Structure formats: C-alpha cells, structure tokens
Amino acid sequence: MKAFLTLVSLFVATLTLFPSLSQADNSSAKYGQQKVVYHINYDDAKKQSSTLRNIQNHINAIGEDNLDVQVVLHGNGLSLLLKPDALTNVPKFKHANADQTMAQKVDRLRMQGVKFNVCSNTVKGRNVNLERDLYEVDSSSLVPSGVAELAYLQTKGYVYLRP
C-alpha cells in the first residue's frame, strides 16, 4: 500500500511539474490543424525576436505536426536575416539583426518546419547578395514579391498574423 501511495504521489508531482505536457495534448485537440503566415517588414530586433517567440509559443501550444507556419520577410524585415557584417555592403539597411542569438532562434524554428520566405524585390532593390549578406538564405527561399506572397498564402487558407 505504501508503494502504491508513493507511485501516486510521484505521478501527481510529475503532472504538476510538467503541466504543459497535458495542456499541449488538450490544445492540439482544441485547435486542430492550422496554416499561418507571419508578416515581418520591420527592422526592430526586439520586435523581431518577440515575433519569433510568438511563433515558438504557437508551435508549443498545438504541436509542430498540427501547424504549417510560413514567415514572409520584405523591406526592412529582411534585417532579421541580414548578417551584422553585411551592413557595409548594403547601405540601404539601417540594422542587421542576424547575430548568433537570432540565428539560433531562426534555426530552431526551421528545424520545426517553419519556412522563411524572402522578397526578391527587396533583395534586388537593395542589392543584397544572398550568400554573402543573408543568414542561410538561398534561391529556394525567394518569393517574387513579399506582399504578393502574403495575399497568395491567404487565398490558400493561411491566417495572417503581424505581431
């Protein structure tokens, strides 16, 4: 009997220590499958970091298997993936936020299936070199137009969010 009570106590303690485990199961059932596009066209590193945190919280709440997340970056938003040493090459940007901390956040989200779409118009208009200036961006990440991509994804059932 004492062993049984010990097991029950351990079980209850585990549930109180890890409430997010049971909440995630309930949340995924509640929210179901979701398609979301996050829009970033601002260069404020704190706000960009907050948006990445929102995306991670979104994934945590319903599970990466229940969520299709796309991020569209255009204009000043490209600074999220702009390497700090690239500012000398692209004077049309005021900020380059892809430092080690931001890069780790982006990598973590990519590993969970988040796709980062980069506006080709911004790349061309601001003379950005994909390999030299941007963190982990290649031609497969380019979309012809950031705003057109936002509209397209919305017609495909993606919910638009701009934190």
Buried (B, 14 or more C-beta within 10 A) or exposed (E): EEEEEEEEEEEEEEEEEEEEEEEBEEBBEEBEEBBBBBBBBBBBBEBBBEBBEEBBEBBBBBBBEBBBBBBBBBBBBBBBBBBBEBBEBBEEBEBBBBEEEBBEBBEBBEEBEBBBBBBBBBBEEBEBEBEEBBBBBEEEBBBEBBBBBBEBBEEEEBEEBEB
